[in-house]
Amino acid sequence: MSARRVRHPLDVLSVGDTLDVMIISIDEARGRIGLSLKQLAKEKKRA
């Protein structure tokens, strides 16, 4: 979404936007998931 840390996704996206992302981490205790746009781009280049 951004080259820097994003406090909240709505700061850079709008409701209804569609993105392809890769899940990089899951924190069940905090109810969070880590997503990466960059990692997915790297994987697509390898394929």
N, C-alpha and C positions, 0 to 999 in steps of 0.2 A: 504494500500500500504506500509505503514511504521509505526513504533512505534512512530515516530516523525513527525512534520509538514513537508509537502512536498511543496517546492516552486512551482514546476511545475510537472505535472504527467509524462512527458517524462523523468524526472530525475530517475524514478524507473520502468517505463513501456516502452514497445515498441509498435509501431503502429501494430495493428492487435491482440494484447493480448485481451482476453475475461475475464471479471470479473463479478461476481454477487455482486451487491451492493444495499444498501437501501438509498433512498433519505431522508435526515434528515432536509434539509432546502432549501428554494428557495428565492433568493434575486433578484427580478426583476429589481430593480433600478440599481444594479451593474452588472447585467447579469451573476450571479453566482448561482451554486447549490452546496449544501453540501452533500457529499456522505459518507457512512460508510460501511466498510467491517466488522468491529467488531459488529455493531448492527445487521447486517444480520446474523452473526454467532450465536448470542444470540437467535434470533428469531427461527432459525432452530433447536437449541437445545431444545426449549420449545415445538416444534411441535411433 
